[in-house]
Amino acid sequence: MSKLVPPHGGGSLKPLLVPAEKRAEALQRAGGLKKVPAASREISDLFMLGMGAYTPLNGFMGHDDWRCSVTEMKLASGVFWPIPITLSLQQGIADSLVIGEDIALADAETGEVLGQLTVQEKYSIDWELECRHVFRTTDPQHPGVQKVMQQGEVNIGGPVIALSEGEYPAKYSDLYLRPEQTRAEFERRGWTHVSAFQTRNPMHRSHEHLAKIAAEVTDGVFIHQVLGNLKAGDIPAEVRTRAIQAMIDNYFKPNIAIQAGYPIEMRYAGPREALLHALIRQNFGCSHLVVGRDHAGVGSYYGPLDSQHIFDDLWEGALLCKPLKIDVTFYCYKCAGMATGKTCPHDPKHHLSVSGTRQREMLSKGEEVPAEFSRPEVVAVLREYYRRIEAG
Ligand SMILES: [Zn+2]
């Protein structure tokens, strides 16, 4: 009997990916079905369903699950679920589908068939209702709201099978771990309580400090990076991976940190997304998720601690993965060490703060980066990257 936190929903993990030995045949069958295009975020959700990260969902949500997850943060069955997972199509395509029909889900950009869905429901949504609840705004400038507004007019609900994991396994090999694998790895190491640390950045000293606090209070830290599409200007995943590995290899004891990546695409829904991130980590076998300042936020749509506070409003048993709430971290010259907003009493003028823009400037222009801000091994990886892109 595993001592790790059980998968979400009370049952076992539910990976919807067809086993490798049956995939060729299933793909051939899907090749004969009507092919519909799925957008990049929907493909990312298909991969999440495929690996079992969205356990216990069995596909894209129907109307009742959509509505309940939007307004009450639960599925129609009562199981906690904070963000709807939906597939949308243009009216014309949706009209051509018959309830009960099997359709092939293809990447809208490449045309490659990646999954199959049985059409159970067609419904239209009130996008304002969804955005007001999930994003706390209907501002079309918000990147998550924008995506909802660009969706097709009709949502299609129904059970799904994934027929591929796209390029992820080949591109990321050992980094691409599925929940079954991380659970097996945690058990092999004898870990029972594991903290997840979500990142879409290379890790500087402040991130290292957060990850170390997490490792101190549990058996180990699972550094889990976003591999799905990011915002323009973000550092590509393969560079981030090397920068993070340089930090782990040089500044963590062996066997205390594991790095992995997963195919989610950010929605930038702040508090609601922090909850989804915790739910997903529960499926990966993590008992805790580090929730720092403005987790999964964007711009100034959310208060800095909203993503921490929302965990306090959940009902008993909603979510077994708990937040490790940690305030903003930085180097403080008065403390002469890493510190947090919670404990350091000194005026911010004593804190080392480097904006994203300034970071990039220092790295690409070969300026010295303070050792209090980032480890030299990490800086070396990033500098090489900026040199390369700026050389064109
Ligand atoms: Zn201080």
Boltz pocket constraint, residues with backbone or C-beta under 6 A from the ligand:
constraints:
  - pocket:
      binder: B
      contacts: [[A, 332], [A, 333], [A, 334], [A, 335], [A, 336], [A, 339], [A, 344], [A, 345], [A, 346], [A, 350]]
      max_distance: 6.0
